[in-house]
Amino acid sequence: VLEEIAKLLNQRTDLKLLVVGHTDNQGAFEMNMNLSSQRAKSVVRYLVETHAIDSGRLQSAGVGYLAPVASNDSPEGRAKNRRVELVKGK
């Protein structure tokens, strides 16, 4: 997926992205906020270092478990909540 994102960013040099990290609800709030932030930063670092994407086009943020896409009551739901999403920036 990251290879396709890099390809898109190289084709659309005007495109800016907000890279948002998410977690499940296991563990302390602050730990999850840090983990989600690190998750997003890892994606940005990969795109910049591996594909030479201008870092000014990417902004990272972590939201912990504040925006789940599935229930955190099952292992399957928690797995879906551990993710990174890309949002078109300005």
Secondary structure, DSSP 8 states (H G I E B T S, - for coil): -HHHHHHHHHH-TT--EEEEE---S-S-HHHHHHHHHHHHHHHHHHHHHHH---GGGEEEEE-TTSS-SS-TTSHHHHHHHS-EEEEE--
